[in-house]
Amino acid sequence: MKREILPGVTLTVSVMGGYSIERDGEYIGWIHASLGDRWNAYVRRPGSSGDLVGRYAQDDAVRAIVAAWEAGAALPNKCRP
């Protein structure tokens, strides 16, 4: 299953459970179920296991990951801190 949440931002079922978040084909984070209708949202940070952004409803979790990704300053090698 793949679903576009925002223009260029897709939610795809992950093989690890939960969903992967991609923006224009770049993997930027993931979500997995928490309690009730809440999802734990993580933004990808190269070289680490990622950063917890918070717990949200599914679409809001994706938006939070996109905002966290955009807030990171791009490094010269195009990775994020």
For each residue, the residues with C-beta under 8 A, 3 or more apart:
1: 12 13
2: 10 11 12 13
3: 10 11 12
4: 7 8 9 10 11
5: 9 10 11 59 62 63
6: 9 62 63 66
7: 4
8: 4 23 24
9: 4 5 6 21 22 23 62 66
10: 2 3 4 5 21 22
11: 2 3 4 5 19 20 21 31 58 62
12: 1 2 3 19 20 22
13: 1 2 19 20
14: 17 18 19 20 30
15:
16: 30
17: 14 32
18: 14 30 31 32 33 39
19: 11 12 13 14 30 31 32
20: 11 12 13 14 27 29 30
21: 9 10 11 27 28 29 30 31 62 65 66
22: 9 10 12 25 26 27 28
23: 8 9 26 28 66 69
24: 8
25: 22
26: 22 23
27: 20 21 22 44
28: 21 22 23 43 44 65 66 69
29: 20 21 41 42 43 44 50 53 65 68 69
30: 14 16 18 19 20 21 42 44 50
31: 11 18 19 21 39 40 41 42 58 61 62 65
32: 17 18 19 39 40
33: 18 38 39 40
34: 38 39 40 55
35: 38
36:
37: 57 58
38: 33 34 35 55 56 57
39: 18 31 32 33 34 55 56 57 58 61
40: 31 32 33 34 52 54 55 61
41: 29 31 52 53 54 55 56 61 62 64 65
42: 29 30 31 50 51 52 53 65
43: 28 29 50 51 53 65 68 69 72
44: 27 28 29 30 50 69 80
45: 48 50 51 72 80 81
46: 79 80
47: 79
48: 45 51
49:
50: 29 30 42 43 44 45
51: 42 43 45 48 68
52: 40 41 42
53: 29 41 42 43 61 64 65 68
54: 40 41 61 64
55: 34 38 39 40 41 61
56: 38 39 41 60 61 63 64
57: 37 38 39 60 61
58: 11 31 37 39 61 62
59: 5 62 63
60: 56 57 63 64
61: 31 39 40 41 53 54 55 56 57 58 64 65
62: 5 6 9 11 21 31 41 58 59 65 66
63: 5 6 56 59 60 66 67
64: 41 53 54 56 60 61 67 68
65: 21 28 29 31 41 42 43 53 61 62 68 69
66: 6 9 21 23 28 62 63 69 70
67: 63 64 70 71
68: 29 43 51 53 64 65 71 72
69: 23 28 29 43 44 65 66 72 80
70: 66 67
71: 67 68
72: 43 45 68 69 80 81
73: 80 81
74: 78 79 80
75: 78 79 80 81
76:
77:
78: 74 75
79: 46 47 74 75
80: 44 45 46 69 72 73 74 75
81: 45 72 73 75
